[in-house]
Amino acid sequence: MSFNALLVTKDEDGKTQAAVTRISEDQLPEGDVTVAVDYSTLNYKDGLCIGPGGGLVRNYPHVPGIDFAGTVEASDDPRYKPGDKVVLTGWRVGEVHWGGYAQKARVKADWLVPLPDGLSTRQAMAVGTAGFTAMLAVMALEDHGLKPGDGPVLVTGAAGGVGSVAVALLAALGHEVAAVTGRPETEAYLRDLGATKIVPREEINETVKRPLEAETWAGCVDAVGGAMLARVLGQMKYGASVSAVGLAGGAGLPATVIPFLLRGVNLLGIDSVMQPYDNRQRAWGRIARDLPMEKLEAIIQPATLADLPRLGADILKGQVKGRVVVDLAS
């Protein structure tokens, strides 16, 4: 029996092309569990894998989609049985291993997490890898002492996928949220998510000679990196932490060690790909409990497999706002 998938192929000249194609179950890669995929989503990595590959895809033809949620169809692992609702993020699925841009996926059981009570598969993909990463970032800040009332928490790249969920989460948890954006037209959107202050990107995007500035932020979820992260480190309050989740502004860090030595600032690296199972469960449980789903609904952009080549190009240009949810049934 065949089903739809977004299949990326590469020709002899090295050019890639993505198209909705019928494939069969025997083409799926090896794995313990076969999942009927309900929904997937769109991330920056997906844009790379749909298009030029970005060095992420090893073999063609390829099915991208670094996350998905759906229903178990068949399982060789006792932890999962047909009918179970599951979610997958990370483990290089959609990069090295075929991913969620197909109506069926076959993966290792260790890569799956049971869908928490209170979350639908659609909501899980409105969260997706971006929202899961945002939750990990917030949990890391909390584990290092951040509490509501400590002061404003900065979110950079706030209108993107990680940033949008981070703003909504932090606001729902009682924090004062300052959102950094380079797109003035997103101000109303960010305020609706719970931001109380909008910081124009140009105010914070340049390095300065002074290694320390006024103590301003009680915490930060940084999706930008580069010069902006360097600047933010010098503005953190004593003992405060920055969760680093992205590099939209570059992989370099033109900073000094002074904020770490004189203010005890913590730079916390957040990896969502190889995150241990127990912390995955903890994060998804917190998402089900703490993320305001009505805010999530407001930022969903529905899509189909056929929309993905266009949207993949858009996300690489920074032109996607909120969360794209791909309905595999349509």
N, C-alpha and C positions, 0 to 999 in steps of 0.2 A: 504494500500500500504506500503510495507516494504522498508527500506533503510539501508545503511551501517553505522555502528558505531563501535568505539573501545570500547568494553565493558570489564570492569575489574570486575572479580569475586573473591570471597574469599571462600576457602574450610573450612572444619571442623577443620583442623589443623592450620588455620590462614594464610595459604599461598595464595598469590594473583596471578592471571593469567590474562593477557590482550590479547584479540584476536578480530579481525575484525568479527563482528556478524551482521546479519540482524535483525533489530528491527522494530516495527510498531509505527505509530504516536500516538496511544493511550497509548503507554508506556512512552511518554514524560511527564515530570513533569508539574504542573500547571503553568500558566502564561498568560499574556495578548496578547502576540505577538508570532507568529510562524515564524521563519526565515529559509529560505533555505540557508544553510551555504556554502559559496564559498571557503573560506580559513580560516585556523586557524594557530597556530604557536606553538613553543615549548619553555617553560620556565622551570626554576628549579623546581617550584611547580608542573608543569606537570610531570616531572620526578618522583617526590615523589608519585603523585597520580596514575601514571601508574604502579609503583612498589610497595614499601612497604606501601604507604599511608602517611607516615610521620605524622600521627595524623590529617591530613587534611580531609580525607574522613570519613564520619560518617556512611554511609549506602552502602551496596553492594546489587546487582550489581550497577556499577557506570560508567558514561561516563565522562572522564576528558576533559581538554581543557579550560584553564582559560580565553581565549579570542577567538573571531571570528569576521568575517565580512561577510556580505551576503545581501540577498534580502528578504524583508518582503513578506511572503506568505499570512498571515491572521493576522488581528489585531482587538482587541476589544477596542482599545484606539484611540481616534480621532487624536492623534499626528502622528500616522503612518498609512500608507495605503499600500496595495499590490503594489509591484514594488519599494518601497523606499529602498535605500541603507543605511545600518546601520552598526555600529561597536560596539562591546561590550568588555569592559575590567573590571575586578574587581568584586565586590559584592559577592565574594566567589563562583561565577559560576565556574564550573569545580572542585570545592572542596566539598561544601555542596550540591549545585544545579548542575544538569547535565549540561555539558559544550559543547564545540565546536568540539569535536572529533566525530561528527556525521553529516550526510548530512542534518539533520534538528535539530533545537533547539527551545524550547519554554521557554520564559523568561518574566519577568516583563518589561513593557514599560519604567519604570523609570531607568532601567539599561542600556538602549540603548542611543546612540548618533547618530544623522544623519551624514552620511559620508560627509566630506567637499568636495566642488567642487574642482576638480583637483586631487583627490586621487581615485585610483581604489581600489576595495576590496583586490586585491593581494598586492598592495602597503601598504594598511592599516595593513595587517598582517605581512609584512616585518618590519613594525614599531612595531606593537603588544604592549603588556603590557610593554615589555622592553623599546621600543622606547618612548612610552607614559610616562613612569617613567623618562626616560632621559630628556624629554622635561619639565616635571614638575620640575626636579632638576635644569635645566638651567634657567627656569623662576624664581625660588626661588632665585638663585644667582643674577639675574638681579634685582629682586624686592628689594634686599639688596645692590644694588649699583654697581654691576659688569658691567664694560663697556670695549669694545675693547680698547686695548692700556694700560690697567691697569697693565699688566704683564702676565706671563705664568699661565695658568689654568691647574691644575693637574687632570687627570682622572685615578683612580685606577681600577684594573680589566678591563683594557681597551679593551681586545680582546673578552670579553663576550658580551652578548646581549645588556645590558644597556650601557656598556662602549663603544661599537662600535658606537652606535647611538650618544652618548654624544660627542665623538671625532669628528664625522662628523658634528654635529650641531654646536659645538663651533667653529670649523675651518671655517664653512660657514658664521658664524656671525662675523668673523674677529678676533677671539682670537688666541693667540699663545698657542698651546696645547702640554702639556707634558703627555705622555701615560706610565703608569706603567704596566708591564707585566712580568710574570715569564716564558714566553715561547719565547725564542729568535727567533724562526722561524716565529713569527707573526710580526716582525719588519716591513717588507715590506708592509704587509697588513695594519698596523696601519698608516704608512706614506702615503699610498694611500688614507686613510680616511681623512688625513689632519694633523696628528701629526707631529710636527716639532722637538720634542725631545722624545727619548725613555729612560725611567728610569727602569733599571733592578729591579725586585721585591726585591732582596736581599739587595739593597741599602737603602730600606725604610721600611723594614718589621720587624725591631727589635726595641724594646723600648730602649730608652737611659735614663741615669740618669738626664740629663739636661732637665728641663721642656720647655725651649725655645732654638731654634736654629736660624740660620740666616733667616731673613724674605725673603721667596722665592716665594710663590705662591699667586696669586691675587684671586684665587678661587679654589674650588675642588669639583668634583663629585666623591664620594667615594662609591664603590660597595663592599668593602672588610670588613670594620669594624675592630674590634680587635686591635692588636698591631700596624698595619699599620695606622689606623685612629688616634690612640694616637700619633704616631710619626708625622703625617701630621699636627695635630693641633699645634704643637710647631714650625712648619715651615711656618705658614701662615703669610702674611703681616698684618700690623695693620688694624683692622676693616674688614678684609676679612672674607668670609663665606665658610663653607663646607656643601654641600648637602649630607646627609647620606641616601643611597638608598639600602644597602645590608649588608650581614654579612657572606660573603664567607670565611672570615678569623676568624670568631668567634663572638659571641654575647657580650663577655666581652669587657670592655674599660679600659685598664690599664693606665689611664691618670691622670693629675692633673688639677685643675681649673685655673692654672696660665695663660695659653693662653687667657682665657676668661677675666681675671681680668686685666692683664697688656697690652694686645694687642687688647682687644675688639673683639676677634674672635667670630664668630657666628656659632653654630652647628645647622643646619636646618634639621629636620626630614621630609622625603618625603614618604608619603603614597599614593599609587595609587588605593588601593582597595575601600575605602569609599570616594573618592574624590567627592566634590559637583559637581552637573551638570554644573553650569556656568563655573567652572574652567576646567572641562573636555572639554567643547566646545572651550574655549580659547586655551587649549593645542593642541587640534586637528587642530584648525585653524592655529596655529603657525607651526605645523608640515607640513601642506599643503603648507604654505608660505615659510618656512625657511630651511626645510631639503632637501639637494640635492639628488633628486631621483636617479640620475645616480650612486652616491656613494652607495645608498641603494641597487640598483640592483646588484652591485658587491659583496655584502656580503650575498646574498640569497643562501641558500642551499635548493633546492626543495625536498619535501618528500610526501609520501602517508600515509594513515592510517596504512598500513602494516609495514611501516618503524618505527613506533613510539615506539614499545617495545624496539628495539635496541637503538634508539636515546635517549629515556628516561633514559636508563641505562648510556649512554655516558655522558649526561649532568650532571648527579650526580657525575661523575668522573672528571668534568671540561674539557671534551674532545670535546665539541662542540664550533665551532668558528662562529661568525656572527649570522645570523638569519635564522632559519629553517622555511620555509613556507610550510604548509601542504595543498595540493590541494584536496579538498573533492570530486571533480568530478572524480578523477582518482582512 
